[in-house]
Amino acid sequence: MIYSRSQTLITGTYRSGSEYLTLLLDSHPELSATMYRVNLIRFMFKRYDPISDKNNLELALSDTNARLQERYNIKFDQDRVVKNILDINSYNYGNIYDAIMCDLYMNESRTHWAEKNQLMWREIPIFLGMMPNARAIHIIRDPRSVLASFKNYTRYAYPACLGSVFNSYDALKTALEHQQYYGESVKLIKYEDLVDNTDNIIRDIWSFMGLDVNHD
């Protein structure tokens, strides 16, 4: 059982414009687009196996709630989430991810969710395989611009910033592979196009996510 109408992972390298993109997408009244919160693939996925064991499930949710409370001062209703998950005959990590996001962010008007998590482009196939309505948006940017921006904002001394070039290369290479194998489920966005043609790009992404592009 899926509680939201669609689930989307937004990712990219540092300084690629993913935060800007997420904020723009969140302006749609049917979508809740958040950043760095649940991030289930990083913090929970396969760490609580067998997740079908109720004790492991409750521990996974308890640990997640503790992290959310400490870092962001938010929490979901764990009892309600457990009940919703156990109502599913054979649940998986995708059902858990969706149940948490729905409890935190869904309501009568917001029926789609997206979460931006940095540096997760290699995990896109995992995310897509979790839920039948999953999508992914991968934003890329000219590596020269990524390097210049990262050099100005990182707290680490030179030459640490040069790592952003290798990240950009891997992101570009992986994006091309995903376009070939997961084209209908993965949207590749160029930051430069987003800046130059913002309205059309955002509407195109909303359409890709199954949202009404002509909302009030």
Buried (B, 14 or more C-beta within 10 A) or exposed (E): EBBBBBBBBBBBBBBBBBBBBBEBBBEBEBBBBBBBBBBBBBBBBEBBEEBEEEEBBBBBBEBBBEBBEEEEEEBBEBEEBBEBBEEBEEBBBBBBBBBBBBBBBBEEEBBBBBBBBBBBBEBBBBBBEBBEBBBBBBBBBBBEBBBBBBBEEBEEEEEEBEBBBEBBEBBBEBBEBBEEEBEEBBBBBBBEEBEEEEEEBBBBBBEBBBBEEEEE
